[in-house]
Structures are given as structure tokens and as C-alpha cells.
């Protein structure tokens, strides 16, 4: 395991690039404050340098709240806003690292196969299938900050979603009935919607 001093890149950190992308985003992006001690522990656990966008986000912020809270990019966590850290979300999980969750229970996972280029994969709550985004973490986050959230989720948004999503806690998801993956649940303007704990939503999706 590499020590923290080797992981905190002081000569060429990626955080200024992330900050620039946040500032240029076409929708609100909230940068949650990080606790320095927790951030160090998260980076040490992750074992990537802060030269990478993944390492920079984990070490320099508690998380990124994109587009009124629709997408929650995990960092070192923020207790005040009830956003878990990347380490907490991934405790006991294998096969990839969950790096972001959305308000409908979708999950973005960074997968680094032994003999292949790491890519971001998305578990879609409307199909219950994994989709390979075929891009790495930095390119994926740049796309999400650059406006990609709008197009990616265009088919699962409803009139007035902004207020509902903003009122949803960062440890919550919006539960729909009938479920998104059913034929009756495809139109989110007609289904029943309510906030539930994210853990409850993920359990329902895994059982679906």
C-alpha cells in the first residue's frame, strides 16, 4: 500500500481542472466541504493519486451535488448533508467502485479490469441492466459537469422534477410505483413518487 505522501500530488493536481468544470457547468453544482482527516483516510483507502480526477474529488470535497441533486458524485462524505463517503458506500462491495448515485437509484461504478482500460458502468433502474459507458472516470465526470446529465436522463424526467429532487435528501432516492422497470412505470409523470432511504431503493432494485 502506498503511503499518503505519495498519493497527494502537489506538482500536478487535478482539482483545479475539476473546479473549472464545476464553474462552467450549465446547471447548479454544489461542492460539499470535506473533512481533512476523513479525506486523507479515503484517499489512502482508494490508493489513487490526486493527479487523477477520481483522487482529486475524493480528497478535496465531500462530494458533488449536480443538477439540483439529481446526480450525487461521491467524495469523502459530508455528514451535514447526509452524503456518505465513497468508502462507506463501497463497504463490502466487490467487482468495482461505486462513484456516484442518482436520485432514482441508478449507480455509476468505476471498473478496473486487470488487463483492460478502466471504464465507468451504469446500473439503470429502468432496465435493471449494467451499461458500459466506455469512458474513464475523468472523461465521464467532465461530461456530466458539462451538461451530459440532461441528455442522459431525458427520458426519465417529469414536469416539476426540479423541486421534488431538490427536496430529496442526499441519502434518499425517489421511489416510484409502479417501478421504473415495469411497462406501467415508464411514464414518471403518472406514477406515484415519494422519497425513501437510498438503501431501501437499492434493495428494491436488486430484488426487481
SULPE-V149631 format. One record per residue. N is the residue number from 1. SS is DSSP state (H for helix, E for strand, L for the rest). OMEGA is omega in whole degrees, 0 to 359 (none if undefined). Layout:
N;SS;OMEGA, N;SS;OMEGA
//
This chain:
1;L;179, 2;L;179, 3;L;183, 4;H;183, 5;H;178, 6;H;184, 7;H;180, 8;L;184, 9;L;182, 10;L;183, 11;L;184, 12;L;181, 13;L;181, 14;L;186, 15;H;177, 16;H;177, 17;H;178, 18;H;179, 19;H;179, 20;H;179, 21;H;177, 22;H;182, 23;H;183, 24;H;184, 25;L;182, 26;L;177, 27;L;183, 28;L;173, 29;E;179, 30;E;177, 31;E;182, 32;E;181, 33;L;179, 34;L;169, 35;L;188, 36;H;182, 37;H;179, 38;H;180, 39;H;177, 40;H;181, 41;H;181, 42;H;180, 43;H;179, 44;H;178, 45;H;184, 46;H;178, 47;L;169, 48;L;183, 49;L;179, 50;L;171, 51;L;177, 52;L;178, 53;H;179, 54;H;179, 55;H;180, 56;H;180, 57;H;181, 58;H;186, 59;H;188, 60;H;179, 61;L;176, 62;L;180, 63;E;177, 64;E;180, 65;E;190, 66;E;174, 67;L;175, 68;L;180, 69;L;179, 70;L;180, 71;E;180, 72;E;179, 73;E;187, 74;E;174, 75;L;180, 76;L;176, 77;L;178, 78;E;185, 79;L;182, 80;L;180, 81;L;176, 82;L;173, 83;E;181, 84;L;177, 85;L;177, 86;H;179, 87;H;180, 88;H;181, 89;H;186, 90;L;180, 91;L;179, 92;L;181, 93;L;177, 94;L;176, 95;L;181, 96;L;181, 97;E;176, 98;E;183, 99;E;180, 100;E;175, 101;E;177, 102;E;189, 103;L;178, 104;L;180, 105;L;175, 106;L;182, 107;E;173, 108;E;183, 109;E;176, 110;E;184, 111;E;182, 112;L;179, 113;L;185, 114;L;185, 115;L;180, 116;L;179, 117;L;178, 118;L;178, 119;E;174, 120;E;176, 121;E;185, 122;E;172, 123;E;187, 124;E;181, 125;L;179, 126;L;178, 127;L;184, 128;L;180, 129;E;174, 130;E;177, 131;E;178, 132;E;179, 133;L;175, 134;L;175, 135;L;179, 136;L;184, 137;H;183, 138;H;180, 139;H;178, 140;H;182, 141;H;177, 142;H;179, 143;H;180, 144;H;178, 145;H;183, 146;H;179, 147;H;185, 148;H;179, 149;H;183, 150;H;181, 151;H;183, 152;H;185, 153;L;186, 154;H;186, 155;H;181, 156;H;177, 157;L;184, 158;L;179, 159;L;180, 160;L;183, 161;H;186, 162;H;182, 163;H;180, 164;H;182, 165;H;180, 166;H;180, 167;L;182, 168;L;179, 169;L;181, 170;L;173, 171;L;181, 172;E;172, 173;E;176, 174;E;179, 175;E;179, 176;E;175, 177;E;1, 178;L;182, 179;L;182, 180;L;187, 181;L;177, 182;L;179, 183;H;182, 184;H;184, 185;H;184, 186;L;181, 187;L;185, 188;L;177, 189;L;183, 190;L;183, 191;L;172, 192;E;183, 193;E;176, 194;E;178, 195;E;176, 196;E;175, 197;E;180, 198;H;180, 199;H;178, 200;H;180, 201;H;181, 202;H;177, 203;H;178, 204;H;180, 205;H;181, 206;H;178, 207;H;184, 208;L;none
//
